[in-house]
């Protein structure tokens, strides 16, 4: 007699496929009429399907009940999404873009990024009880890079086409791609100091000594391993792989060896190759993917050839929906209210202050040196929309993985025993705040712009039935007007 095979594989495929199909039915309405991001909607869907609600998605069960396995899965998934996104981000930029725009880009990924790191770290240090400065610097580094996945909300679609100039869109794409990979130096400077210096010198003065070697070893590793092996090697590797891939594709296309489907998917397969090989080498696969994407389309040939094709945006959408559903299911929501390290009363003001002070003041201060930012309102726009998302979760689990290497006889070192939980709670909370706030900012801004005048006109002439009568602003009326426009079109 047939029985239901309610295995995890069957359930996850049913949920993922069903959700993507249902969302697809109203995706244009959500994104182009209401300006809602697929990241926010998928995050909420992940919460609804998680063990805390419907229990259709059971991440801990997939990880065989191990929190370490779950962290490894989330880290690998984040790496995959970032790798594909950053190759596609590099491909979207015009010919020789990094060479032509290196000055404004260096301002954004240099002093601006450093100011974002220090500002966030100081806020964490001030608001989290008992937080040491080195620990705050490590947490601040996790949320310093702007996220390329969430940045797509303001550089793609109808809103971007109407409100964001093309030059500004491109510099936002370039910044979000470049600063993701450059998060490693900001992160590993405090991590190496924590490892080799600790919180003191171990002379009985109350401090906790590191693992020996002191600041000299920490700085040597930071310059040698982080800057030399991780950053410079990944840049060189990305240049070589991107150039070789470009030449091979040119050669194959000229001889008609490659079909259209393989041609279109080439950039995605290139991203998978770089993520895998850089992962084996232990280099910065995120930065290598972005550099390779730029070099791959250095002559603008591939970008122009695929400009009107929708395969790459389709893969991009599938990955976005999947990863944010996963984040909604694995996010440690209960820790926000019940963490012994960071109380909720401190998390909420921290989230608000980080959104306001992490990026906005510094972009506003130097916007006159960035030609793409022509007006004050554009400076405010670029400063506010510096989202925290996939890249923050990626660096979060890189940090937790590193902290496990400091264990002594299987137990956490005394000075860092609370740091993993603090990193998890703070970074997850800031990421959720950014996804929600940046995901709702545009629709709420539009609502706030239209609602007062619409209500005042409706109140002023409530009984008017003339042709000039304006109906009150409602979601329902917007849906009906949208559907009627679609039918007439």
TORKOL-4160 file (C-alpha; in steps of 0.2 Angstrom, whole numbers, padded with zeros to 4 digits, m for minus):
489
<pt num="1" X="0000" Y="0000" Z="0000"/>
<pt num="2" X="0007" Y="0017" Z="m0005"/>
<pt num="3" X="0013" Y="0028" Z="0010"/>
<pt num="4" X="0019" Y="0046" Z="0010"/>
<pt num="5" X="0038" Y="0047" Z="0009"/>
<pt num="6" X="0040" Y="0063" Z="0020"/>
<pt num="7" X="0059" Y="0063" Z="0019"/>
<pt num="8" X="0069" Y="0079" Z="0021"/>
<pt num="9" X="0074" Y="0079" Z="0003"/>
<pt num="10" X="0056" Y="0078" Z="m0003"/>
<pt num="11" X="0050" Y="0091" Z="0009"/>
<pt num="12" X="0063" Y="0104" Z="0006"/>
<pt num="13" X="0061" Y="0102" Z="m0013"/>
<pt num="14" X="0042" Y="0104" Z="m0011"/>
<pt num="15" X="0044" Y="0119" Z="0000"/>
<pt num="16" X="0057" Y="0128" Z="m0011"/>
<pt num="17" X="0049" Y="0124" Z="m0027"/>
<pt num="18" X="0032" Y="0129" Z="m0021"/>
<pt num="19" X="0038" Y="0145" Z="m0013"/>
<pt num="20" X="0048" Y="0150" Z="m0029"/>
<pt num="21" X="0033" Y="0147" Z="m0040"/>
<pt num="22" X="0021" Y="0156" Z="m0029"/>
<pt num="23" X="0032" Y="0171" Z="m0027"/>
<pt num="24" X="0035" Y="0171" Z="m0046"/>
<pt num="25" X="0017" Y="0173" Z="m0049"/>
<pt num="26" X="0017" Y="0190" Z="m0040"/>
<pt num="27" X="0036" Y="0194" Z="m0041"/>
<pt num="28" X="0033" Y="0209" Z="m0054"/>
<pt num="29" X="0020" Y="0216" Z="m0043"/>
<pt num="30" X="0030" Y="0215" Z="m0027"/>
<pt num="31" X="0047" Y="0221" Z="m0034"/>
<pt num="32" X="0041" Y="0234" Z="m0048"/>
<pt num="33" X="0025" Y="0241" Z="m0040"/>
<pt num="34" X="0028" Y="0240" Z="m0022"/>
<pt num="35" X="0047" Y="0240" Z="m0022"/>
<pt num="36" X="0048" Y="0225" Z="m0010"/>
<pt num="37" X="0064" Y="0216" Z="m0011"/>
<pt num="38" X="0064" Y="0197" Z="m0014"/>
<pt num="39" X="0077" Y="0196" Z="0001"/>
<pt num="40" X="0065" Y="0202" Z="0014"/>
<pt num="41" X="0050" Y="0192" Z="0007"/>
<pt num="42" X="0061" Y="0176" Z="0006"/>
<pt num="43" X="0067" Y="0179" Z="0024"/>
<pt num="44" X="0050" Y="0180" Z="0031"/>
<pt num="45" X="0045" Y="0164" Z="0021"/>
<pt num="46" X="0060" Y="0155" Z="0029"/>
<pt num="47" X="0054" Y="0160" Z="0046"/>
<pt num="48" X="0037" Y="0154" Z="0042"/>
<pt num="49" X="0043" Y="0137" Z="0036"/>
<pt num="50" X="0056" Y="0135" Z="0050"/>
<pt num="51" X="0055" Y="0124" Z="0065"/>
<pt num="52" X="0048" Y="0139" Z="0075"/>
<pt num="53" X="0032" Y="0139" Z="0064"/>
<pt num="54" X="0027" Y="0126" Z="0051"/>
<pt num="55" X="0043" Y="0115" Z="0054"/>
<pt num="56" X="0044" Y="0111" Z="0035"/>
<pt num="57" X="0063" Y="0117" Z="0034"/>
<pt num="58" X="0073" Y="0109" Z="0048"/>
<pt num="59" X="0091" Y="0115" Z="0046"/>
<pt num="60" X="0098" Y="0107" Z="0062"/>
<pt num="61" X="0091" Y="0090" Z="0057"/>
<pt num="62" X="0100" Y="0092" Z="0040"/>
<pt num="63" X="0116" Y="0095" Z="0049"/>
<pt num="64" X="0114" Y="0079" Z="0059"/>
<pt num="65" X="0110" Y="0089" Z="0075"/>
<pt num="66" X="0127" Y="0097" Z="0076"/>
<pt num="67" X="0128" Y="0116" Z="0077"/>
<pt num="68" X="0146" Y="0116" Z="0070"/>
<pt num="69" X="0139" Y="0107" Z="0054"/>
<pt num="70" X="0125" Y="0119" Z="0053"/>
<pt num="71" X="0138" Y="0133" Z="0053"/>
<pt num="72" X="0148" Y="0125" Z="0040"/>
<pt num="73" X="0133" Y="0123" Z="0029"/>
<pt num="74" X="0128" Y="0141" Z="0031"/>
<pt num="75" X="0146" Y="0147" Z="0028"/>
<pt num="76" X="0147" Y="0136" Z="0012"/>
<pt num="77" X="0130" Y="0142" Z="0005"/>
<pt num="78" X="0135" Y="0160" Z="0008"/>
<pt num="79" X="0152" Y="0158" Z="m0001"/>
<pt num="80" X="0143" Y="0150" Z="m0016"/>
<pt num="81" X="0130" Y="0164" Z="m0017"/>
<pt num="82" X="0143" Y="0178" Z="m0015"/>
<pt num="83" X="0155" Y="0170" Z="m0028"/>
<pt num="84" X="0141" Y="0169" Z="m0041"/>
<pt num="85" X="0135" Y="0187" Z="m0037"/>
<pt num="86" X="0152" Y="0194" Z="m0038"/>
<pt num="87" X="0157" Y="0187" Z="m0054"/>
<pt num="88" X="0140" Y="0193" Z="m0061"/>
<pt num="89" X="0143" Y="0210" Z="m0053"/>
<pt num="90" X="0160" Y="0211" Z="m0061"/>
<pt num="91" X="0152" Y="0206" Z="m0078"/>
<pt num="92" X="0139" Y="0220" Z="m0077"/>
<pt num="93" X="0152" Y="0234" Z="m0076"/>
<pt num="94" X="0158" Y="0242" Z="m0093"/>
<pt num="95" X="0174" Y="0240" Z="m0101"/>
<pt num="96" X="0190" Y="0243" Z="m0090"/>
<pt num="97" X="0179" Y="0250" Z="m0077"/>
<pt num="98" X="0190" Y="0247" Z="m0062"/>
<pt num="99" X="0205" Y="0255" Z="m0071"/>
<pt num="100" X="0195" Y="0271" Z="m0076"/>
<pt num="101" X="0186" Y="0273" Z="m0060"/>
<pt num="102" X="0200" Y="0268" Z="m0048"/>
<pt num="103" X="0200" Y="0285" Z="m0039"/>
<pt num="104" X="0182" Y="0286" Z="m0032"/>
<pt num="105" X="0182" Y="0267" Z="m0029"/>
<pt num="106" X="0198" Y="0269" Z="m0019"/>
<pt num="107" X="0189" Y="0282" Z="m0008"/>
<pt num="108" X="0174" Y="0271" Z="m0005"/>
<pt num="109" X="0185" Y="0255" Z="m0001"/>
<pt num="110" X="0198" Y="0264" Z="0008"/>
<pt num="111" X="0194" Y="0278" Z="0020"/>
<pt num="112" X="0176" Y="0276" Z="0019"/>
<pt num="113" X="0177" Y="0257" Z="0023"/>
<pt num="114" X="0190" Y="0260" Z="0037"/>
<pt num="115" X="0178" Y="0274" Z="0045"/>
<pt num="116" X="0163" Y="0261" Z="0044"/>
<pt num="117" X="0174" Y="0248" Z="0053"/>
<pt num="118" X="0179" Y="0260" Z="0067"/>
<pt num="119" X="0162" Y="0268" Z="0069"/>
<pt num="120" X="0153" Y="0251" Z="0070"/>
<pt num="121" X="0166" Y="0244" Z="0082"/>
<pt num="122" X="0165" Y="0259" Z="0093"/>
<pt num="123" X="0146" Y="0257" Z="0094"/>
<pt num="124" X="0148" Y="0239" Z="0098"/>
<pt num="125" X="0161" Y="0242" Z="0111"/>
<pt num="126" X="0150" Y="0256" Z="0119"/>
<pt num="127" X="0133" Y="0246" Z="0119"/>
<pt num="128" X="0138" Y="0228" Z="0123"/>
<pt num="129" X="0141" Y="0225" Z="0141"/>
<pt num="130" X="0159" Y="0220" Z="0145"/>
<pt num="131" X="0165" Y="0220" Z="0127"/>
<pt num="132" X="0183" Y="0222" Z="0125"/>
<pt num="133" X="0189" Y="0234" Z="0111"/>
<pt num="134" X="0198" Y="0220" Z="0101"/>
<pt num="135" X="0182" Y="0209" Z="0101"/>
<pt num="136" X="0172" Y="0224" Z="0096"/>
<pt num="137" X="0184" Y="0227" Z="0081"/>
<pt num="138" X="0182" Y="0209" Z="0075"/>
<pt num="139" X="0163" Y="0211" Z="0076"/>
<pt num="140" X="0163" Y="0228" Z="0067"/>
<pt num="141" X="0173" Y="0220" Z="0053"/>
<pt num="142" X="0160" Y="0207" Z="0050"/>
<pt num="143" X="0147" Y="0220" Z="0045"/>
<pt num="144" X="0159" Y="0233" Z="0037"/>
<pt num="145" X="0157" Y="0227" Z="0019"/>
<pt num="146" X="0141" Y="0232" Z="0010"/>
<pt num="147" X="0132" Y="0217" Z="0003"/>
<pt num="148" X="0131" Y="0215" Z="m0016"/>
<pt num="149" X="0115" Y="0204" Z="m0015"/>
<pt num="150" X="0105" Y="0217" Z="m0006"/>
<pt num="151" X="0113" Y="0232" Z="m0015"/>
<pt num="152" X="0105" Y="0225" Z="m0031"/>
<pt num="153" X="0088" Y="0231" Z="m0024"/>
<pt num="154" X="0093" Y="0249" Z="m0028"/>
<pt num="155" X="0103" Y="0246" Z="m0044"/>
<pt num="156" X="0091" Y="0235" Z="m0053"/>
<pt num="157" X="0073" Y="0237" Z="m0058"/>
<pt num="158" X="0061" Y="0251" Z="m0061"/>
<pt num="159" X="0065" Y="0261" Z="m0046"/>
<pt num="160" X="0084" Y="0262" Z="m0051"/>
<pt num="161" X="0080" Y="0266" Z="m0069"/>
<pt num="162" X="0069" Y="0281" Z="m0063"/>
<pt num="163" X="0079" Y="0287" Z="m0048"/>
<pt num="164" X="0097" Y="0282" Z="m0049"/>
<pt num="165" X="0109" Y="0288" Z="m0063"/>
<pt num="166" X="0118" Y="0274" Z="m0072"/>
<pt num="167" X="0135" Y="0281" Z="m0066"/>
<pt num="168" X="0129" Y="0280" Z="m0048"/>
<pt num="169" X="0122" Y="0262" Z="m0051"/>
<pt num="170" X="0139" Y="0256" Z="m0057"/>
<pt num="171" X="0149" Y="0264" Z="m0043"/>
<pt num="172" X="0138" Y="0256" Z="m0031"/>
<pt num="173" X="0140" Y="0239" Z="m0039"/>
<pt num="174" X="0159" Y="0241" Z="m0040"/>
<pt num="175" X="0160" Y="0246" Z="m0022"/>
<pt num="176" X="0149" Y="0232" Z="m0015"/>
<pt num="177" X="0159" Y="0219" Z="m0025"/>
<pt num="178" X="0176" Y="0226" Z="m0021"/>
<pt num="179" X="0174" Y="0229" Z="m0002"/>
<pt num="180" X="0167" Y="0211" Z="0001"/>
<pt num="181" X="0184" Y="0203" Z="m0002"/>
<pt num="182" X="0193" Y="0217" Z="0006"/>
<pt num="183" X="0184" Y="0213" Z="0023"/>
<pt num="184" X="0198" Y="0200" Z="0027"/>
<pt num="185" X="0211" Y="0213" Z="0033"/>
<pt num="186" X="0199" Y="0222" Z="0044"/>
<pt num="187" X="0193" Y="0206" Z="0052"/>
<pt num="188" X="0210" Y="0197" Z="0054"/>
<pt num="189" X="0219" Y="0211" Z="0062"/>
<pt num="190" X="0209" Y="0210" Z="0078"/>
<pt num="191" X="0208" Y="0191" Z="0077"/>
<pt num="192" X="0227" Y="0189" Z="0076"/>
<pt num="193" X="0229" Y="0201" Z="0090"/>
<pt num="194" X="0216" Y="0191" Z="0100"/>
<pt num="195" X="0226" Y="0175" Z="0096"/>
<pt num="196" X="0243" Y="0181" Z="0100"/>
<pt num="197" X="0242" Y="0195" Z="0112"/>
<pt num="198" X="0225" Y="0191" Z="0121"/>
<pt num="199" X="0219" Y="0204" Z="0134"/>
<pt num="200" X="0236" Y="0207" Z="0143"/>
<pt num="201" X="0253" Y="0200" Z="0145"/>
<pt num="202" X="0249" Y="0186" Z="0157"/>
<pt num="203" X="0260" Y="0193" Z="0171"/>
<pt num="204" X="0247" Y="0192" Z="0184"/>
<pt num="205" X="0240" Y="0209" Z="0182"/>
<pt num="206" X="0223" Y="0202" Z="0178"/>
<pt num="207" X="0225" Y="0201" Z="0159"/>
<pt num="208" X="0224" Y="0185" Z="0149"/>
<pt num="209" X="0239" Y="0181" Z="0138"/>
<pt num="210" X="0238" Y="0175" Z="0120"/>
<pt num="211" X="0246" Y="0160" Z="0113"/>
<pt num="212" X="0263" Y="0167" Z="0112"/>
<pt num="213" X="0273" Y="0177" Z="0100"/>
<pt num="214" X="0265" Y="0194" Z="0104"/>
<pt num="215" X="0260" Y="0208" Z="0093"/>
<pt num="216" X="0276" Y="0205" Z="0082"/>
<pt num="217" X="0269" Y="0188" Z="0076"/>
<pt num="218" X="0252" Y="0194" Z="0074"/>
<pt num="219" X="0257" Y="0209" Z="0063"/>
<pt num="220" X="0269" Y="0197" Z="0053"/>
<pt num="221" X="0254" Y="0185" Z="0050"/>
<pt num="222" X="0243" Y="0200" Z="0045"/>
<pt num="223" X="0254" Y="0207" Z="0032"/>
<pt num="224" X="0261" Y="0190" Z="0026"/>
<pt num="225" X="0245" Y="0179" Z="0026"/>
<pt num="226" X="0231" Y="0191" Z="0025"/>
<pt num="227" X="0238" Y="0204" Z="0013"/>
<pt num="228" X="0250" Y="0193" Z="0004"/>
<pt num="229" X="0242" Y="0176" Z="0003"/>
<pt num="230" X="0224" Y="0180" Z="0005"/>
<pt num="231" X="0222" Y="0197" Z="m0004"/>
<pt num="232" X="0236" Y="0199" Z="m0017"/>
<pt num="233" X="0236" Y="0180" Z="m0022"/>
<pt num="234" X="0217" Y="0181" Z="m0024"/>
<pt num="235" X="0218" Y="0196" Z="m0035"/>
<pt num="236" X="0232" Y="0188" Z="m0046"/>
<pt num="237" X="0222" Y="0172" Z="m0047"/>
<pt num="238" X="0206" Y="0181" Z="m0052"/>
<pt num="239" X="0216" Y="0191" Z="m0066"/>
<pt num="240" X="0223" Y="0175" Z="m0073"/>
<pt num="241" X="0207" Y="0165" Z="m0072"/>
<pt num="242" X="0197" Y="0179" Z="m0079"/>
<pt num="243" X="0209" Y="0182" Z="m0094"/>
<pt num="244" X="0211" Y="0164" Z="m0098"/>
<pt num="245" X="0192" Y="0161" Z="m0098"/>
<pt num="246" X="0189" Y="0176" Z="m0109"/>
<pt num="247" X="0202" Y="0171" Z="m0122"/>
<pt num="248" X="0196" Y="0153" Z="m0122"/>
<pt num="249" X="0178" Y="0158" Z="m0124"/>
<pt num="250" X="0183" Y="0170" Z="m0138"/>
<pt num="251" X="0192" Y="0156" Z="m0147"/>
<pt num="252" X="0178" Y="0144" Z="m0145"/>
<pt num="253" X="0165" Y="0156" Z="m0150"/>
<pt num="254" X="0174" Y="0161" Z="m0166"/>
<pt num="255" X="0175" Y="0143" Z="m0171"/>
<pt num="256" X="0157" Y="0140" Z="m0167"/>
<pt num="257" X="0162" Y="0127" Z="m0154"/>
<pt num="258" X="0151" Y="0133" Z="m0140"/>
<pt num="259" X="0132" Y="0133" Z="m0141"/>
<pt num="260" X="0121" Y="0148" Z="m0134"/>
<pt num="261" X="0116" Y="0139" Z="m0118"/>
<pt num="262" X="0134" Y="0135" Z="m0113"/>
<pt num="263" X="0139" Y="0153" Z="m0118"/>
<pt num="264" X="0126" Y="0161" Z="m0107"/>
<pt num="265" X="0130" Y="0150" Z="m0092"/>
<pt num="266" X="0149" Y="0152" Z="m0093"/>
<pt num="267" X="0151" Y="0166" Z="m0080"/>
<pt num="268" X="0141" Y="0156" Z="m0068"/>
<pt num="269" X="0152" Y="0141" Z="m0070"/>
<pt num="270" X="0167" Y="0152" Z="m0069"/>
<pt num="271" X="0161" Y="0158" Z="m0052"/>
<pt num="272" X="0159" Y="0140" Z="m0046"/>
<pt num="273" X="0177" Y="0135" Z="m0052"/>
<pt num="274" X="0184" Y="0150" Z="m0043"/>
<pt num="275" X="0175" Y="0147" Z="m0027"/>
<pt num="276" X="0181" Y="0129" Z="m0027"/>
<pt num="277" X="0199" Y="0131" Z="m0031"/>
<pt num="278" X="0201" Y="0147" Z="m0020"/>
<pt num="279" X="0193" Y="0137" Z="m0006"/>
<pt num="280" X="0206" Y="0123" Z="m0008"/>
<pt num="281" X="0220" Y="0136" Z="m0008"/>
<pt num="282" X="0213" Y="0145" Z="0007"/>
<pt num="283" X="0213" Y="0162" Z="m0002"/>
<pt num="284" X="0200" Y="0175" Z="m0004"/>
<pt num="285" X="0187" Y="0167" Z="m0016"/>
<pt num="286" X="0176" Y="0182" Z="m0014"/>
<pt num="287" X="0188" Y="0195" Z="m0020"/>
<pt num="288" X="0195" Y="0183" Z="m0034"/>
<pt num="289" X="0177" Y="0181" Z="m0041"/>
<pt num="290" X="0174" Y="0200" Z="m0042"/>
<pt num="291" X="0191" Y="0203" Z="m0050"/>
<pt num="292" X="0189" Y="0188" Z="m0062"/>
<pt num="293" X="0172" Y="0195" Z="m0067"/>
<pt num="294" X="0179" Y="0212" Z="m0072"/>
<pt num="295" X="0194" Y="0204" Z="m0081"/>
<pt num="296" X="0182" Y="0192" Z="m0090"/>
<pt num="297" X="0172" Y="0207" Z="m0098"/>
<pt num="298" X="0187" Y="0219" Z="m0099"/>
<pt num="299" X="0184" Y="0221" Z="m0118"/>
<pt num="300" X="0165" Y="0223" Z="m0114"/>
<pt num="301" X="0162" Y="0209" Z="m0127"/>
<pt num="302" X="0153" Y="0196" Z="m0115"/>
<pt num="303" X="0143" Y="0210" Z="m0106"/>
<pt num="304" X="0136" Y="0216" Z="m0123"/>
<pt num="305" X="0133" Y="0199" Z="m0130"/>
<pt num="306" X="0122" Y="0194" Z="m0114"/>
<pt num="307" X="0114" Y="0211" Z="m0111"/>
<pt num="308" X="0097" Y="0205" Z="m0117"/>
<pt num="309" X="0097" Y="0188" Z="m0110"/>
<pt num="310" X="0089" Y="0183" Z="m0094"/>
<pt num="311" X="0098" Y="0168" Z="m0089"/>
<pt num="312" X="0110" Y="0176" Z="m0077"/>
<pt num="313" X="0097" Y="0187" Z="m0068"/>
<pt num="314" X="0087" Y="0171" Z="m0067"/>
<pt num="315" X="0101" Y="0161" Z="m0058"/>
<pt num="316" X="0104" Y="0176" Z="m0047"/>
<pt num="317" X="0085" Y="0177" Z="m0042"/>
<pt num="318" X="0085" Y="0158" Z="m0038"/>
<pt num="319" X="0101" Y="0160" Z="m0027"/>
<pt num="320" X="0094" Y="0175" Z="m0018"/>
<pt num="321" X="0077" Y="0167" Z="m0014"/>
<pt num="322" X="0085" Y="0151" Z="m0008"/>
<pt num="323" X="0099" Y="0159" Z="0003"/>
<pt num="324" X="0087" Y="0171" Z="0012"/>
<pt num="325" X="0074" Y="0157" Z="0015"/>
<pt num="326" X="0089" Y="0148" Z="0023"/>
<pt num="327" X="0094" Y="0163" Z="0033"/>
<pt num="328" X="0076" Y="0165" Z="0040"/>
<pt num="329" X="0076" Y="0147" Z="0045"/>
<pt num="330" X="0093" Y="0146" Z="0053"/>
<pt num="331" X="0094" Y="0164" Z="0061"/>
<pt num="332" X="0095" Y="0162" Z="0080"/>
<pt num="333" X="0080" Y="0172" Z="0084"/>
<pt num="334" X="0078" Y="0166" Z="0102"/>
<pt num="335" X="0095" Y="0173" Z="0106"/>
<pt num="336" X="0090" Y="0191" Z="0102"/>
<pt num="337" X="0078" Y="0190" Z="0117"/>
<pt num="338" X="0087" Y="0178" Z="0129"/>
<pt num="339" X="0106" Y="0180" Z="0126"/>
<pt num="340" X="0116" Y="0181" Z="0142"/>
<pt num="341" X="0130" Y="0191" Z="0133"/>
<pt num="342" X="0120" Y="0205" Z="0124"/>
<pt num="343" X="0103" Y="0210" Z="0131"/>
<pt num="344" X="0089" Y="0215" Z="0119"/>
<pt num="345" X="0088" Y="0232" Z="0127"/>
<pt num="346" X="0106" Y="0235" Z="0120"/>
<pt num="347" X="0103" Y="0227" Z="0103"/>
<pt num="348" X="0089" Y="0238" Z="0098"/>
<pt num="349" X="0098" Y="0255" Z="0100"/>
<pt num="350" X="0114" Y="0247" Z="0093"/>
<pt num="351" X="0104" Y="0242" Z="0077"/>
<pt num="352" X="0097" Y="0259" Z="0075"/>
<pt num="353" X="0114" Y="0268" Z="0078"/>
<pt num="354" X="0123" Y="0257" Z="0066"/>
<pt num="355" X="0110" Y="0260" Z="0052"/>
<pt num="356" X="0112" Y="0279" Z="0055"/>
<pt num="357" X="0131" Y="0281" Z="0059"/>
<pt num="358" X="0140" Y="0266" Z="0051"/>
<pt num="359" X="0140" Y="0274" Z="0034"/>
<pt num="360" X="0130" Y="0289" Z="0031"/>
<pt num="361" X="0141" Y="0302" Z="0039"/>
<pt num="362" X="0157" Y="0297" Z="0031"/>
<pt num="363" X="0149" Y="0296" Z="0013"/>
<pt num="364" X="0141" Y="0313" Z="0016"/>
<pt num="365" X="0158" Y="0320" Z="0021"/>
<pt num="366" X="0168" Y="0315" Z="0006"/>
<pt num="367" X="0154" Y="0314" Z="m0008"/>
<pt num="368" X="0161" Y="0329" Z="m0016"/>
<pt num="369" X="0177" Y="0319" Z="m0021"/>
<pt num="370" X="0166" Y="0306" Z="m0029"/>
<pt num="371" X="0160" Y="0312" Z="m0046"/>
<pt num="372" X="0146" Y="0300" Z="m0047"/>
<pt num="373" X="0138" Y="0308" Z="m0032"/>
<pt num="374" X="0132" Y="0324" Z="m0039"/>
<pt num="375" X="0120" Y="0330" Z="m0026"/>
<pt num="376" X="0117" Y="0330" Z="m0008"/>
<pt num="377" X="0102" Y="0319" Z="m0009"/>
<pt num="378" X="0112" Y="0306" Z="m0019"/>
<pt num="379" X="0125" Y="0307" Z="m0005"/>
<pt num="380" X="0112" Y="0303" Z="0008"/>
<pt num="381" X="0105" Y="0289" Z="m0003"/>
<pt num="382" X="0122" Y="0281" Z="m0005"/>
<pt num="383" X="0126" Y="0283" Z="0013"/>
<pt num="384" X="0110" Y="0276" Z="0019"/>
<pt num="385" X="0109" Y="0261" Z="0007"/>
<pt num="386" X="0124" Y="0252" Z="0012"/>
<pt num="387" X="0116" Y="0235" Z="0017"/>
<pt num="388" X="0122" Y="0222" Z="0029"/>
<pt num="389" X="0118" Y="0204" Z="0022"/>
<pt num="390" X="0126" Y="0189" Z="0015"/>
<pt num="391" X="0143" Y="0195" Z="0017"/>
<pt num="392" X="0141" Y="0199" Z="0035"/>
<pt num="393" X="0135" Y="0181" Z="0038"/>
<pt num="394" X="0150" Y="0174" Z="0028"/>
<pt num="395" X="0162" Y="0184" Z="0039"/>
<pt num="396" X="0152" Y="0179" Z="0055"/>
<pt num="397" X="0155" Y="0161" Z="0052"/>
<pt num="398" X="0173" Y="0164" Z="0047"/>
<pt num="399" X="0176" Y="0172" Z="0064"/>
<pt num="400" X="0167" Y="0158" Z="0073"/>
<pt num="401" X="0178" Y="0145" Z="0064"/>
<pt num="402" X="0194" Y="0155" Z="0068"/>
<pt num="403" X="0189" Y="0156" Z="0087"/>
<pt num="404" X="0187" Y="0138" Z="0088"/>
<pt num="405" X="0206" Y="0136" Z="0084"/>
<pt num="406" X="0209" Y="0145" Z="0100"/>
<pt num="407" X="0202" Y="0132" Z="0111"/>
<pt num="408" X="0213" Y="0124" Z="0124"/>
<pt num="409" X="0210" Y="0106" Z="0128"/>
<pt num="410" X="0193" Y="0107" Z="0119"/>
<pt num="411" X="0188" Y="0122" Z="0130"/>
<pt num="412" X="0187" Y="0140" Z="0125"/>
<pt num="413" X="0201" Y="0151" Z="0131"/>
<pt num="414" X="0195" Y="0162" Z="0145"/>
<pt num="415" X="0196" Y="0178" Z="0137"/>
<pt num="416" X="0186" Y="0173" Z="0122"/>
<pt num="417" X="0173" Y="0161" Z="0129"/>
<pt num="418" X="0159" Y="0173" Z="0127"/>
<pt num="419" X="0165" Y="0180" Z="0110"/>
<pt num="420" X="0157" Y="0167" Z="0098"/>
<pt num="421" X="0140" Y="0170" Z="0106"/>
<pt num="422" X="0142" Y="0189" Z="0105"/>
<pt num="423" X="0147" Y="0189" Z="0087"/>
<pt num="424" X="0133" Y="0177" Z="0082"/>
<pt num="425" X="0120" Y="0188" Z="0091"/>
<pt num="426" X="0126" Y="0205" Z="0086"/>
<pt num="427" X="0130" Y="0201" Z="0068"/>
<pt num="428" X="0114" Y="0191" Z="0065"/>
<pt num="429" X="0104" Y="0205" Z="0073"/>
<pt num="430" X="0112" Y="0219" Z="0062"/>
<pt num="431" X="0109" Y="0209" Z="0047"/>
<pt num="432" X="0091" Y="0206" Z="0050"/>
<pt num="433" X="0089" Y="0225" Z="0054"/>
<pt num="434" X="0097" Y="0229" Z="0038"/>
<pt num="435" X="0087" Y="0217" Z="0028"/>
<pt num="436" X="0071" Y="0223" Z="0035"/>
<pt num="437" X="0074" Y="0242" Z="0035"/>
<pt num="438" X="0083" Y="0243" Z="0018"/>
<pt num="439" X="0069" Y="0231" Z="0011"/>
<pt num="440" X="0055" Y="0242" Z="0017"/>
<pt num="441" X="0063" Y="0260" Z="0015"/>
<pt num="442" X="0058" Y="0262" Z="m0003"/>
<pt num="443" X="0040" Y="0257" Z="m0002"/>
<pt num="444" X="0038" Y="0266" Z="0015"/>
<pt num="445" X="0046" Y="0282" Z="0007"/>
<pt num="446" X="0035" Y="0281" Z="m0008"/>
<pt num="447" X="0020" Y="0279" Z="0004"/>
<pt num="448" X="0025" Y="0294" Z="0015"/>
<pt num="449" X="0027" Y="0304" Z="m0001"/>
<pt num="450" X="0010" Y="0301" Z="m0008"/>
<pt num="451" X="0000" Y="0298" Z="0007"/>
<pt num="452" X="m0001" Y="0315" Z="0015"/>
<pt num="453" X="m0006" Y="0324" Z="m0001"/>
<pt num="454" X="m0018" Y="0310" Z="m0006"/>
<pt num="455" X="m0027" Y="0310" Z="0011"/>
<pt num="456" X="m0028" Y="0329" Z="0011"/>
<pt num="457" X="m0036" Y="0330" Z="m0006"/>
<pt num="458" X="m0048" Y="0316" Z="m0001"/>
<pt num="459" X="m0053" Y="0325" Z="0015"/>
<pt num="460" X="m0055" Y="0342" Z="0006"/>
<pt num="461" X="m0068" Y="0335" Z="m0007"/>
<pt num="462" X="m0075" Y="0319" Z="0001"/>
<pt num="463" X="m0091" Y="0320" Z="m0009"/>
<pt num="464" X="m0084" Y="0325" Z="m0026"/>
<pt num="465" X="m0088" Y="0313" Z="m0040"/>
<pt num="466" X="m0080" Y="0323" Z="m0054"/>
<pt num="467" X="m0066" Y="0318" Z="m0065"/>
<pt num="468" X="m0053" Y="0327" Z="m0054"/>
<pt num="469" X="m0058" Y="0317" Z="m0039"/>
<pt num="470" X="m0043" Y="0308" Z="m0032"/>
<pt num="471" X="m0046" Y="0292" Z="m0022"/>
<pt num="472" X="m0037" Y="0289" Z="m0005"/>
<pt num="473" X="m0021" Y="0279" Z="m0007"/>
<pt num="474" X="m0024" Y="0261" Z="m0003"/>
<pt num="475" X="m0014" Y="0245" Z="m0007"/>
<pt num="476" X="m0030" Y="0238" Z="m0015"/>
<pt num="477" X="m0032" Y="0252" Z="m0027"/>
<pt num="478" X="m0014" Y="0251" Z="m0032"/>
<pt num="479" X="m0016" Y="0232" Z="m0036"/>
<pt num="480" X="m0032" Y="0236" Z="m0046"/>
<pt num="481" X="m0024" Y="0250" Z="m0056"/>
<pt num="482" X="m0008" Y="0239" Z="m0059"/>
<pt num="483" X="m0019" Y="0224" Z="m0066"/>
<pt num="484" X="m0029" Y="0236" Z="m0077"/>
<pt num="485" X="m0013" Y="0243" Z="m0084"/>
<pt num="486" X="m0007" Y="0226" Z="m0088"/>
<pt num="487" X="m0023" Y="0221" Z="m0096"/>
<pt num="488" X="m0024" Y="0236" Z="m0107"/>
<pt num="489" X="m0006" Y="0234" Z="m0112"/>
